[in-house]
């Protein structure tokens, strides 16, 4: 099956089949929206990790900045919601520039440096009370609007908005990976010193990946702020936005375009619909065990494992 057909089937399923089948079930749609929110951050994290070669423990920084930028623009600046969300992505990208001194670091040192920036942004949001409301947060953030007869402020409307952000993010990931920049980044992973010798500016490429990753995460954070209509520092910059994204990306396969999304849907929905009712207090332990098993038996993640099995089945079919 060609990639075009696969993409068409996915879009038809996501935009038509899911709303028709589950649109009347606000609870399940709400869970899917939450999973897609995590999936959007996971895609941004995977883009930075796979193409930029950098592991981040602090994507909550960009998520929170995006939420606050969009919330403040609509609350105090009178901006329409969707343009404010776009500016939130730009604001998060600008905030990523402040973290760029960390690009000189490698491995766990970069990851911890970005984590420190997330904590700095949280403290700033808490202390700037005249602007952000401090620890009390921002109340009555404008909801997603109604356009062309579609109420995007509803559960189903929110589903369409976050789905579109996620699909656009996956498309960006795919296009960057196949571009000349993607090839240069791949070569950089093999030997960064060698790419410098032939004139590739590895630091600049890494910086661009950080900016793109921050932009996507900021857009997701802005969506979340308008979806729940409330924001406060401990929530906006909570570490769970990073940890859940990392778990989802690794579980699904962060070196594939669809893996982070599939991982987020699998991890979050299975956790909420299956494990949580059985183990209300310790359900995340099961997820930890599943992630450990996935890393042991399929380090590439769920999608590469399924693709390998499908290839073997097709090979047996042709042999027969």
C-alpha positions as CSV (number, residue, x, y, z in Angstrom):
1,X,0.0,0.0,0.0
2,X,1.5,3.3,-1.1
3,X,2.1,6.2,1.3
4,X,-0.5,8.4,-0.4
5,X,-3.2,5.8,0.3
6,X,-2.1,5.3,3.9
7,X,-2.2,9.1,4.5
8,X,-5.7,9.3,2.8
9,X,-7.0,6.5,5.0
10,X,-5.6,8.0,8.1
11,X,-7.1,11.5,7.4
12,X,-10.5,9.9,6.5
13,X,-10.5,7.9,9.7
14,X,-9.4,10.8,11.9
15,X,-11.6,13.6,10.4
16,X,-14.7,11.5,9.4
17,X,-14.9,8.1,11.1
18,X,-13.9,9.1,14.6
19,X,-16.3,12.1,14.8
20,X,-19.2,10.0,13.4
21,X,-18.5,7.1,15.7
22,X,-17.6,8.9,18.9
23,X,-18.8,12.5,18.4
24,X,-21.7,12.1,20.8
25,X,-19.5,10.6,23.6
26,X,-18.0,13.7,25.2
27,X,-16.0,11.7,27.7
28,X,-14.1,9.6,25.1
29,X,-13.6,12.6,22.8
30,X,-12.2,14.5,25.8
31,X,-9.7,11.6,26.4
32,X,-8.7,11.6,22.7
33,X,-8.2,15.4,22.8
34,X,-5.9,14.9,25.8
35,X,-4.0,12.1,24.0
36,X,-3.6,14.3,20.9
37,X,-2.3,17.2,23.1
38,X,0.4,14.9,24.4
39,X,0.9,13.5,20.9
40,X,1.6,17.0,19.6
41,X,4.3,17.6,22.2
42,X,5.7,14.1,21.5
43,X,6.0,14.9,17.8
44,X,7.9,18.2,18.6
45,X,10.1,16.3,21.1
46,X,10.8,13.5,18.5
47,X,11.7,16.1,15.8
48,X,14.3,17.6,18.1
49,X,15.6,14.3,19.3
50,X,15.7,12.5,15.9
51,X,16.7,15.3,13.6
52,X,18.4,17.6,16.0
53,X,20.0,14.8,17.9
54,X,19.2,16.5,21.2
55,X,17.2,15.0,24.1
56,X,15.1,17.5,26.0
57,X,13.7,17.2,29.5
58,X,12.2,20.7,29.4
59,X,9.6,20.9,26.6
60,X,7.1,22.0,29.3
61,X,8.9,25.4,29.1
62,X,7.6,25.9,25.5
63,X,4.2,24.5,26.3
64,X,3.8,26.9,29.2
65,X,5.1,29.9,27.3
66,X,2.7,29.2,24.4
67,X,-0.2,28.9,26.7
68,X,0.6,32.2,28.5
69,X,1.3,34.2,25.3
70,X,-2.1,33.2,23.7
71,X,-4.0,33.6,26.9
72,X,-2.6,37.1,27.5
73,X,-3.1,38.2,23.9
74,X,-6.7,37.3,24.0
75,X,-7.5,38.4,27.6
76,X,-5.6,41.7,27.7
77,X,-4.9,42.4,24.0
78,X,-8.3,41.5,22.6
79,X,-6.8,39.3,19.9
80,X,-8.9,36.7,18.1
81,X,-8.1,33.2,19.4
82,X,-6.6,31.6,16.3
83,X,-4.2,34.4,15.5
84,X,-3.2,34.5,19.1
85,X,-2.4,30.8,19.0
86,X,-0.2,31.3,16.0
87,X,1.6,34.1,17.9
88,X,2.0,31.7,20.8
89,X,4.0,29.4,18.6
90,X,6.1,32.3,17.6
91,X,6.5,33.4,21.2
92,X,7.6,29.9,22.2
93,X,10.1,29.9,19.3
94,X,11.5,33.2,20.5
95,X,11.7,31.8,24.1
96,X,13.7,28.9,22.6
97,X,16.4,31.5,21.6
98,X,17.0,32.2,25.3
99,X,17.8,28.5,25.7
100,X,20.3,28.4,22.9
101,X,23.4,28.8,25.0
102,X,22.6,25.2,26.0
103,X,23.3,24.1,22.5
104,X,27.0,24.1,23.4
105,X,26.3,21.2,25.8
106,X,25.8,17.6,24.7
107,X,23.9,14.6,26.0
108,X,22.4,14.7,29.5
109,X,23.9,18.2,30.1
110,X,21.7,19.7,27.4
111,X,18.7,17.8,28.6
112,X,19.2,19.1,32.2
113,X,19.9,22.6,31.0
114,X,16.5,22.8,29.2
115,X,14.9,21.4,32.3
116,X,16.4,24.3,34.2
117,X,15.0,26.8,31.7
118,X,11.5,25.3,32.2
119,X,11.8,25.9,35.9
120,X,13.0,29.5,35.3
121,X,10.0,30.2,33.1
122,X,7.7,28.8,35.8
123,X,9.2,31.0,38.4
124,X,8.9,34.1,36.1
125,X,5.2,33.3,35.5
126,X,4.7,33.0,39.2
127,X,6.4,36.2,40.1
128,X,5.1,38.5,37.3
129,X,1.7,38.8,39.1
130,X,0.6,42.0,37.3
131,X,0.9,40.3,34.0
132,X,0.3,36.6,34.6
133,X,-1.8,36.6,37.7
134,X,0.9,34.9,39.7
135,X,0.2,31.6,41.4
136,X,-3.6,32.3,41.2
137,X,-3.3,32.0,37.4
138,X,-5.5,33.3,34.6
139,X,-9.3,32.7,34.7
140,X,-11.9,32.9,32.0
141,X,-9.4,32.5,29.1
142,X,-11.5,32.9,25.9
143,X,-12.7,29.6,24.5
144,X,-12.1,28.5,21.0
145,X,-14.4,30.3,18.7
146,X,-17.3,29.4,16.5
147,X,-16.5,29.7,12.8
148,X,-18.5,28.7,9.7
149,X,-21.1,27.2,12.0
150,X,-18.6,24.9,13.8
151,X,-18.3,25.4,17.5
152,X,-14.6,24.8,18.1
153,X,-15.1,25.4,21.8
154,X,-17.0,22.1,22.2
155,X,-15.3,18.8,22.9
156,X,-15.7,17.7,19.2
157,X,-14.6,21.1,17.9
158,X,-11.5,21.1,20.1
159,X,-10.8,17.6,18.7
160,X,-10.7,19.0,15.2
161,X,-8.4,21.9,16.2
162,X,-5.8,19.8,18.0
163,X,-6.0,17.1,15.3
164,X,-5.2,19.7,12.7
165,X,-2.2,21.0,14.7
166,X,-0.9,17.4,15.1
167,X,-1.4,16.6,11.4
168,X,0.4,19.8,10.4
169,X,3.2,19.0,12.8
170,X,3.6,15.5,11.4
171,X,3.7,17.0,7.9
172,X,6.4,19.4,8.9
173,X,8.4,16.6,10.5
174,X,8.2,14.6,7.3
175,X,9.1,17.4,5.0
176,X,12.1,18.5,7.1
177,X,13.3,14.9,7.4
178,X,13.3,14.5,3.6
179,X,14.8,17.9,2.8
180,X,18.4,18.8,2.3
181,X,18.5,20.0,5.9
182,X,17.3,16.6,7.0
183,X,20.0,14.9,5.0
184,X,22.6,17.2,6.6
185,X,21.2,16.5,10.0
186,X,21.4,12.7,9.4
187,X,25.0,13.1,8.3
188,X,25.7,15.2,11.4
189,X,24.5,12.3,13.6
190,X,27.0,10.0,11.9
191,X,29.9,12.4,12.4
192,X,29.4,16.0,13.5
193,X,33.1,16.8,13.1
194,X,33.1,15.5,9.5
195,X,30.1,17.6,8.6
196,X,31.8,20.7,10.0
197,X,34.8,20.0,7.8
198,X,32.7,20.0,4.6
199,X,31.0,23.3,5.6
200,X,27.8,22.2,7.4
201,X,27.0,24.5,10.3
202,X,25.8,21.9,12.8
203,X,25.1,24.5,15.5
204,X,22.8,26.5,13.2
205,X,20.9,23.3,12.1
206,X,20.4,22.3,15.7
207,X,19.2,25.8,16.5
208,X,16.6,25.6,13.7
209,X,15.3,22.3,15.0
210,X,15.0,23.7,18.5
211,X,13.0,26.7,17.1
212,X,10.7,24.4,15.1
213,X,10.2,22.1,18.0
214,X,9.4,25.0,20.3
215,X,6.9,26.5,17.8
216,X,4.9,23.3,17.6
217,X,4.9,22.8,21.4
218,X,3.9,26.5,21.9
219,X,0.9,26.0,19.6
220,X,-0.2,22.9,21.5
221,X,0.2,24.8,24.8
222,X,-2.0,27.7,23.4
223,X,-4.7,25.2,22.3
224,X,-4.7,23.7,25.7
225,X,-5.1,27.0,27.4
226,X,-8.2,27.9,25.3
227,X,-9.6,24.4,25.6
228,X,-9.6,24.4,29.4
229,X,-10.0,28.2,29.8
230,X,-7.6,28.3,32.8
231,X,-3.9,28.6,33.3
232,X,-1.5,28.7,36.3
233,X,2.3,28.3,36.5
234,X,2.4,24.9,38.2
235,X,0.1,23.4,35.6
236,X,1.4,25.2,32.5
237,X,5.0,24.3,33.2
238,X,4.4,20.9,34.9
239,X,7.0,18.2,34.2
240,X,4.3,15.8,33.1
241,X,4.0,17.6,29.7
242,X,7.6,16.5,29.0
243,X,7.6,13.1,30.6
244,X,4.4,11.9,29.0
245,X,5.7,13.1,25.6
246,X,9.0,11.3,26.0
247,X,7.2,8.1,27.0
248,X,4.8,8.4,24.1
249,X,7.6,9.1,21.6
250,X,9.8,6.3,22.7
251,X,6.9,3.8,23.0
252,X,5.6,4.6,19.5
253,X,9.0,5.1,17.9
254,X,10.4,8.5,17.8
255,X,12.4,7.9,14.7
256,X,9.2,7.6,12.7
257,X,6.8,10.4,11.8
258,X,3.7,8.6,13.1
259,X,5.3,6.8,16.1
260,X,4.9,9.7,18.6
261,X,1.2,10.1,17.8
262,X,0.5,6.4,17.9
263,X,2.5,6.1,21.2
264,X,0.5,9.0,22.8
265,X,-2.8,7.5,21.8
266,X,-1.8,4.0,23.0
267,X,-0.2,5.1,26.2
268,X,-2.8,7.6,27.3
269,X,-6.0,5.9,26.2
270,X,-5.0,2.4,27.4
271,X,-3.9,4.0,30.7
272,X,-7.2,5.9,31.2
273,X,-9.7,3.3,29.8
274,X,-8.1,0.0,30.9
275,X,-5.5,0.3,33.7
276,X,-7.0,3.3,35.7
277,X,-10.4,1.6,36.4
278,X,-8.5,-1.6,37.6
279,X,-5.8,0.2,39.5
280,X,-7.0,3.7,40.4
281,X,-3.9,4.5,42.5
282,X,-1.1,2.6,40.8
283,X,-2.2,2.4,37.1
284,X,0.9,4.2,35.8
285,X,3.2,1.5,37.2
286,X,1.7,-0.8,34.5
287,X,2.7,1.7,31.8
288,X,6.2,1.9,33.2
289,X,6.4,-1.9,32.9
290,X,5.1,-1.8,29.3
291,X,7.6,0.9,28.4
292,X,10.4,-1.2,29.9
293,X,9.3,-4.2,27.9
294,X,9.1,-2.2,24.7
295,X,12.6,-0.9,25.1
296,X,13.9,-4.4,25.8
297,X,12.1,-6.2,23.0
298,X,11.7,-3.5,20.4
299,X,14.1,-0.5,21.1
300,X,12.8,1.2,18.0
301,X,9.3,1.4,19.3
302,X,5.8,0.1,18.4
303,X,5.6,1.3,14.8
304,X,8.9,-0.2,13.7
305,X,8.0,-3.5,15.4
306,X,4.6,-3.6,13.6
307,X,6.2,-2.7,10.3
308,X,8.7,-5.5,10.7
309,X,6.0,-8.0,11.4
310,X,4.0,-6.8,8.4
311,X,7.0,-7.2,6.2
312,X,7.6,-10.7,7.4
313,X,4.0,-11.6,6.7
314,X,4.2,-10.1,3.2
315,X,7.4,-12.0,2.6
316,X,5.8,-15.3,3.6
317,X,2.8,-14.6,1.4
318,X,5.1,-14.0,-1.6
319,X,7.1,-17.1,-0.8
320,X,3.9,-19.1,-0.7
